[in-house]
Amino acid sequence: MKVRLSLMMFLEFFIWGGWFVTMGSYLGTTLSASGSQIGLAYATQSWGAIIAPFIFGLIADRYFNAERVLAVTHLVGGLLLLAVARSANFSAFYPLLLVYMVLYMPTLALVNAVAFRQLRDPSREFSTIRVWGTVGWIVAGLCISFVFGWDSSASISQGALRNTFVMCGIASLLLGVYSLTLPKTPPVSGPNPQLRDILGLEALRLLANRNFLIFFVSSILICIPLAFYYQNANLFLTELHVPNATGKQTLGQMSEVLFMLLIPVFLNRFGMKTTLLVGMLAWAVRYLLFAFGNAGDLVSLLLIGIALHGVCYDFFFVSGQIYIDSKAGPQIKSAAQGLITLATYGAGMLIGFWAAGKITDAYLAAGGGHDWQAIWQFPAAFAAAVFVLFALAFRNENVRYEKS
């Protein structure tokens, strides 16, 4: 059973990682999209995150087996990705991608639901299943760079990154068929959820706590510079002609696994505030490294910046999830996690993708490409400002964290 669930997770994140990382490079070169258009494309993730709770919370988990919904969404999604690959311009590309992400984002919760229902002790066993999702994302990037070479300068100029959507479309169709073989995961019986439950509005009372309010606002704000990385990192590396850029970006996911192990140490020794601040500071540092690195003698700065993804993500977002669990009572833990997801991946990153697009357009270089040193200084300064705000306003808390 664990092997079957691990394969499900592997395919789920292989699909996402296989096109999401390189989409900015694909749009900017093959479809000649502007920075604002690339921002619109990446913002489909935010719209998917906003709409997903309604699909999953009001329909999927009330009337249909989770594995059946997973099968349908990935079968339809696979066809959509194949259609995306055939899009001749951004006007045709964008609506297909938007529909796809509205279907894909609920599957992140669906694969969790299928896994949780089959495991005897999810608190102990789920992490060993979920890590295969990270492996899937890494393998997708390594395939693009080191197996197929689609992200080389010559291949990009010939439109080879279009193949990433074909690869992920095929993987989505495979997962759709494979989902039909997964154990039956029927709807959970109970009262029908209300709209306020889906939106996590019950958790709004936590904002009366000053520390939680500061954390909540800071979480939204730090997602603005986060969007710059997702949207621009691959385009930046390919414009600098960094070899095997997509494969090198998997260093970020590899570091996630390593730094995840250090979270309990930091929380127990330094407290929640310091752990969160380290995560925030890492965002500012990585963007400065990007601003002053290059593909030649300073390529090490770029690689360190990529590897800092584990610190950036784990020390703020994963630690933040632990903090939310510690503040919310048993009745509203799910609502609190839903609210923060809606606020960060929804509102925060939506603003971030819009800002990243506008700033990227503003710094188009005269001879082609972009003035990346100027562009990266914006998210660096913004992340540093959020760091200072949080450092001054948030009171330290010791949150007990026990590895399960």
N, C-alpha and C positions, 0 to 999 in steps of 0.2 A: 504493500500500500504506500509506503513512504517513497519508494522508487517511482511509482505512478504519479504521486502528487508532486514530486521533485521535477519530473519531466514536464508536468503542467506549468509549474512556475518558470522553468527554463524557457519554454516556448513563449509564455506570456511576456517576459521582459526581453527576450531576443527580438520579438516583433517590434517593440517600442524602441529599443536601443539601436535597431538596425537602420531606421530612417530618421529618427528625431535628431541625432547628433549631427548628421551631415546635411540636413534640410536647408540650413542657411547658405551653405556653399552651393548646393544644387540650385536654389532659387536665384542667388546672386549671379551665377554664371550661366547655367543652361537656360533659365527663363528670364534672365536680365531684370529681376525684381529689384525694387528699391528697398532701402532699409525699413521704411514704413510698411511695405507689403510683407517683408519677412517677419516683422513684428506681428502683423495680423495673422500670419500663418502660425506662428508659435503661440499666439493667444488662443488658438483653438483648444489648447490644453486647458486654459483657464475656463473657457466656456463649457468644456466637457466636465470639469470639476464642479462647476456651478449646477449644471443640469443633471449630472450623474445621481445625486441623492434622490431626485424625484423619480428617476427611472428605477433605481434599485430599491428605494425605500417605499415607494407607493405602488409599484407594479410587480417587479421581479420577485422580491422575497415574500410577497403575499399570495401570489396566484400560480407561480410556476416553479418547477425544480430549478435550482441554481445551475446545475450542470447543463440543463436544456437551454437556458438563457445564454449561458457561456458559449454553447455550440452555435446557436443562431447568430449571436453578435459577431463571433469570429468568422463564421462563414460569409456573412454579409460584408464584414469588415475586410476580409481577404479580397473579395470582388471589388470593393471600393479602392483598395490600395493598388490593385492592378489597373483600375481606371485612372487613378492619380498618376501612375507612371506614363500613361498615354496622353496626359494633358499637354497641350501645345503652348499654353500661356497661363499667366497667373489667374486670369478671370475664370478659366475652366478648372484650374487646380484648387483654388480656395474653397468653393462650396463643397466639393467632394471631400476635402480634408476635414472641413468642419463637421460634416455628417459622420465621417469616420470617427473623429475624436469624441463626439457625443455618444457613440456606441462603445468606443474602447474604454473610456474612463470608468464606467460602471464595472467593467470586467476586473479591475484591480480589487474591488470589494468582493466580487463573485468568486475569484480564485481563493481568496482568504476564507470565504464562507464554506466552500467545498472542503478545504483543508481542515479547518477547525472542527467540522462535523465528523471527520473520519479519524481524528487523532484521539487517543485515550487521555493524554495529558498535554493539551496545546501549549501550556506555559513552558513546558520543558522541550517539547518536540518541534514546535512550529519554526523556531529559528533555523534548525537544520534543514527544513523544507524551503524556507524563504530565501536562504543564501543562494539557492540554485537559480533564483531570479537574477541576482547580481551576476552570477556566472554567465547566464544567458546574455545579459547586456554586454559583458566583456567579450564573449565569443563573437557576438555580432560585429563589434568594432574591429576585432582581430581579423575576422574574415574579410571585411571591407578593405583593410589595408594590406594585410600580409598574404591572403589567399587569392583575392581577386584583383587587388591593386586599383580599385575604382577611384581612390582619392589622390592618385598621383596627378601632377599638373597636366600631363599629356592626356590622361584619361578624363579628367574633369572637363578639359576643353572640348572633348568629343562627346560630352553628355553622359559619361558612364555612371554617374551617381543616380541616374534614373533607375538603374538596376537595383538599387537598394529597396525601392518600393516594390519591385517585382519579387525580390527575395523575401521581403516581409509579408507580401500578399500571399505567397505560397505557404510560408510558415503559418500564417493566420488560418488558411484553409485547412492545413494539417491539424492545427489545434482545435479547429471547429469539429472536424471529424473525430479526433481523439477524445474531445469532451463528451461525445456520445457514449464512450466506453467507461467514463468515470462513474463511481458509485452514485446511486440516487441520493440527491440532497433535496428533500421536499421542503416546502415552505414551513416556516416556524409558526405554530398556532399561537393565537393570542389576539388581543384587541387591535383593530386597524389603527395604524399610526396616524397622528394628526399632522398638519402642515408644520406646526411649531416644533414637533418632534424631529421632522426631517431636517429642518433648518438649524436644529440645535438651540432654539431660542430659550429653552429651559436653562441653559448654561449662562445666559446673559447676566444672571444675578452674581456670577463670579466677578464681574467687572466692578462690583462695589468694593472689592478688595484692591487697595492701591497697587500692591505689587503685581497682582494678576493683570490689572489694567495696563500697567507699564509694559509687562511682558507681551500682552496682546497687541498693543500698538507697535511695539518694537518688532514683533514677528511679521506684521504686515509691511513695515518699512524696510526690513532687511530683505524681503522678497523682491524689492525693486532692483537692487544691484544683482541679485541672484539671476534675474531674467536676462541680464546682459551676458552672463556666461553661457546659458543654454542657447541663446539666439546667435551670439557672435563668435564663440570660441573656435568652432571649426572653420568658419569663413576666414577668421583672423590667421589661423595657422596655415591654411592653404594659400592665402595671399602672400604669406611670408615664405612660402615654398618649403615648409617643414616636411620632411619625408614621412610617409605613413602617419599622417596627422591623426586620423581616426583611431588607429591602433594605439598611438601614444596617449590619446585621451582616456583609454581604459585604465590608465594609472590611477585616475580619480576613483573609479569603482573598486579597484584593488585596495586602495588606501582606506576606503570605507570599511572594509572587513577588518583591517588592522586597528583603526581608531575606535571602532565599535567596542573592542575589547578593553580600551582604556577609559571608557566612560565611567564605569563603576569606581575606578581608582580616583579619577578627578572629582567625582561627586562626593565621595567619602572623605577625601583629603582636603579639598579646596572649597567645597560647597557649590550650590547651584549657580550663584552669581558669577563666580570666576570661570566656571565651565562654559556658561553661555557667552561670557565676554571673550573667551579664547576663540570660540566659534565665529563671533562677529569680527574680531580683529583679523582672523585668517582671510575673510573676504577682502578687506582693504589691502592686506599684504599681497594676496595673489594678483589683484588687479594692478598693483604697482609693479610687480614682477613682469606681468604681461606688457605693461607700458614701456619698460626699459629692456626687455629681452629681445633677442633676434634669432634667426635661424642659423647663425654662424657661431662666433665665439661665446655668445651669451645665450645659447639655446638651453643651457642648464637652468636659467631663470624661468623659462617657459615650462620646463618639465617639473620643476619644484612647484610652480603655480598650479599646474594640473594636479599634482599629487596632493596638494593642500585641500582638494575637494573633500577628502575624508574628514578633515578637521572642520571645514566649513559646514558640512551637512550633519555629521554625527553630533558634534559638540553643541550645535544650536538646535537643530530640528529634532533629533532623537532625544537629546536631553530635555528639550521642550515638551515632548510627549510625556516623558517621565514626570516633569513638573506639573503638567495638567492633571495627570492621574493622581498626584499627591494632593492637589487642591480641590478636585471635584469629589463629591461623595459617590457612593456606589450607584445611586439612582441617576446621576447625570454625567457619568464618565463618558459614555458614548456620545451624548449630546455635546459635551465640551470638546471632544476630539473632532466631531463633525463641524462644530462652529469654527474652530481654529483652522481646519482644512479649507473651509469655505472662504475664510478671511484671507488666508495666505496664498494658496494655490489659485483661488478665485480672484479676489480683489487685488491683493498685493502684486501678484505676478502679471495680472492684466495691465495694471499701471506700468509695471516694469517693462513689459514687452513694447508698450506704446512709446515709453520714454527712450528705450534702446533704439527703436526704429527711427525716431526723430533725430536723435544725436548722431546715429550712424550716417544718416542722410546729410547732416550738417557738415560732416567732415570727410566728404568725398575728395580724394586727392585729384589734382589737376590732370595728371598723367594716367589716371585709372587707379583703382584700389581705394584705400582709405587711410586717413591719418590716425592710425591705431593708438599711437602714444597719447594723443589728445582724447580719443574716445574712452580709453580705459581709465583715465584720470577722473572721469565723472563718477562711475560706480565706486571707485576707490575712495573718493572724497565723501560720497553719500554714506558708504558703509562706515567710514571713520566717524561721521557725525552721529549715526545711530549708536555706535559704540560709546561715544562720549555721553549721549543722552541716557543710555541705559546704565552706564557706570555711575552717573550722578544721582539718578532717580530710583534705581532698584535696590532694595535692601537685601542683603545676603540671607539665604535660607539653606539650612542643611536638610536635604531630602534623603531619606533612607532608601537606598537602592540595593536590592538583593538579587544576585544573578540566579535565575531559575535553572 
